[in-house]
Amino acid sequence: TLDRLCKTLEISKDDLLEEPRKINKQLTKHINLSSILLLVIPLGSIIMPLILMRWKKEFNAVTKQIVTIQIVWTLSFIIATLLTAILSKWFSFSKEIIPMVMLVLIISNLYIIIRNTAEIEKNNNLHIKLKFSLI
């Protein structure tokens, strides 16, 4: 039964029988807060958490979800910015609309990062999370 289950799930027996690892709360908070690097380095909100996860070997559902959120946010940021630029040309909006949209999106990401950090501290989980993981 175990062999069939492992074959169906495409995982090894060791992975299936391994006890769940406890989440390192401090390290998980640091990985989450490292996403703030997006303010300085493009794609820093994805790259830095991945570097920390790999360096400290902290791969768990919460850290994978942190990176997934940042990937989705980054793609959303690009799409929203491009759509705003296109719509502003079509409807003759002022040129200040694009930086305003970008600022609102960055503030929303900062809120997500800070809110999730508080929830990690309180419950070892994320408050804002997705129902899927890209990692």
Secondary structure, 3 states (H helix, E strand, C coil): CHHHHHHHHCCCHHHHHCCCCCCCHHHHHHHHHHHHHHHCCCCHHHHHHHHHHHHHCCCCHHHHHHHHHHHHHHHHHHHHHHHHHHHHHHCCCCCCHHHHHHHHHHHHHHHHHHHHHHHHHHHCCCCCCCCCCCC
